[in-house]
Amino acid sequence: MDAAASKLCLGGYSLSGLFSLWAFYESRKTDDASFVGSEDQGMGSVGNEAPVSNGGEAGRKSVKIHGVAGVSPSVWYPGWMEHVCEHLDVGETILDDIWTTELETYEPPEILPQDADPEGFCGYLSLGKKEEHVRQSTMASVGMRIRQQAAAFRYDRKMRESVLEWNLGNHFTEPDRRMGQAFAWLLRKLDDE
């Protein structure tokens, strides 16, 4: 079995993309950043709660989360970035930088190879180029919020590698292809370890 085959990735599109990001951050609350689940049924819950399956104590195991993908995630959701900032492993001045940078042109700095955690996580984000150009102001904030999420990934000391890809079209353009791209990127990066 290759290295990527044994690593857990979470990913989703739209609201399920937001859920994947949320579950990723919630799982990091535990010391070992893992899901606890049933070996025999593959079901699990976040943190140290009992597994959702009936596998019993003997079937429990911890699995480290290695990658997360948010494809057109609903990061416009009120309070989302505040939630993210509560879970980051960064200094206070970095949080200020994430919130105050000119976000229309912002490109997060590359993490230098010597600064990246070799055991860290990988994060993939993507958004359609037309998604932030809508009339409804809450939905239009998705462009600013995805840039903030990308900055949060880049500054996070526990994140080994991350990317924000811009795609042609709007929220409903080629979701299947874009999800495939997301998981292909995660598997490539996890296989590089």
HELIX and SHEET records of a PDB file:
HELIX    1   1 ALA A    3  SER A    6  5                                   4    
HELIX    2   2 LEU A   15  SER A   27  1                                  13    
HELIX    3   3 GLU A   57  GLY A   59  5                                   3    
HELIX    4   4 TRP A   80  GLU A   86  1                                   7    
HELIX    5   5 GLU A   92  THR A  100  1                                   9    
HELIX    6   6 SER A  137  ALA A  140  1                                   4    
HELIX    7   7 VAL A  142  TYR A  155  1                                  14    
HELIX    8   8 PRO A  175  ASP A  191  1                                  17    
SHEET    1   A 4 LEU A   8  TYR A  13  0                                        
SHEET    2   A 4 ARG A  60  VAL A  71  1                                        
SHEET    3   A 4 SER A  34  SER A  38 -1                                        
SHEET    4   A 4 GLY A  44  VAL A  46 -1                                        
SHEET    1   B 4 LEU A   8  TYR A  13  0                                        
SHEET    2   B 4 ARG A  60  VAL A  71  1                                        
SHEET    3   B 4 PHE A 121  GLY A 128  1                                        
SHEET    4   B 4 MET A 159  ASN A 167  1                                        
END                                                                             
